[in-house]
Amino acid sequence: MNRSARAFWLRAPGAGEIREVALPEPGEGDVLVRSLYSGVSRGTETLVFRGGVPESQHAAMRAPFQEGDFPAPVKYGYLSVGVVEQGPDALAGRTVFCLYPHQTRYVVPASAVTVVPDAVPAARAVLAGTVETAVNALWDAAPLVGDRIAVVGGGMVGCSVAALLARFPGVRLQLVDADPSRAEVAKALGVAFASPEHALGDCDLVVHASASEQGLARSLELLRPEGTVLELSWYGDRRVAVPLGEAFHSRRLVIRSSQVGTVSPARAGRSYADRLALALDLLADPALDALVTGESPFEELPELLPKLASGRIPALCHRIRYPDAP
């Protein structure tokens, strides 16, 4: 067996490189995966790329197969799709999703991979980790039939949440973003779009995912009395001001956090594996292809990440293609 692979490493904040890495010999309960695609989540991964993970969150932010430590050098990522080249008969030759960094081949326990359903193309399956975040958010939010809902922030997570909420019967739903180009993504997902100043108020629920003070303030303004903001934004090392004066108390508003690192207490009987399998099943919907806004070959990652981090390349999920991808 070829015992080497190539992996993307953050050498220092703002600077990445591709390194040759040695692969271990797969054990009896392991699989060897040959990568087809991986995904760059512009929010979390670009925050890691610029060295923005606060020291207090270094342990909490570790990815399952991360190597190295924040801020750098570190091998980080969690959206990988590949084919099992070696492993148990039930997995050999199957397309699988794994929470693994950007690497051409890797060895992990068989329990760490999830088979991609036949109805889901490998190229779309890179979205599984983000759709899993959206599933967990909606378990936390518990929307009801007929709710008035806004999703503020049309990034990768916000659009994933909006795509799932679009399936709820009777809801009044808007995706709210300051970038008018997000209207095309919303249209592809079957969701109404509004700028922040034209968003509809009197919402029962607002899901906030813009990672901005302005977005959080607007989310609170859009609520009806006793309404809830579900906060999905990850601010990293930035401090944010929350407008808790004015009518916050008199209107009895609620701000709740949600984070994919823990299965929602509302679904305590479900496992991480259950949640990920559900996310992959939901990816049978071709409308979710709208969340992939670009694709680059693996070799270009060192030049690509600075452009994504600076916003020179606007993106939701940027897909990375490996040499053996179809």
Beta strands, then each sheet from edge to edge (+ up, - down):
strand 1: 4-12
strand 2: 15-22
strand 3: 30-41
strand 4: 67-68
strand 5: 74-75
strand 6: 80-86
strand 7: 95-98
strand 8: 105-109
strand 9: 113-115
strand 10: 148-152
strand 11: 172-176
strand 12: 192-194
strand 13: 203-208
strand 14: 223-231
strand 15: 254-257
strand 16: 292-297
strand 17: 317-321
sheet 1: 1+ 2-
sheet 2: 8+ 3- 6+ 7- 9+
sheet 3: 8+ 3- 17+ 16+
sheet 4: 4+ 5-
sheet 5: 12+ 11+ 10+ 13+ 14+ 15+
end
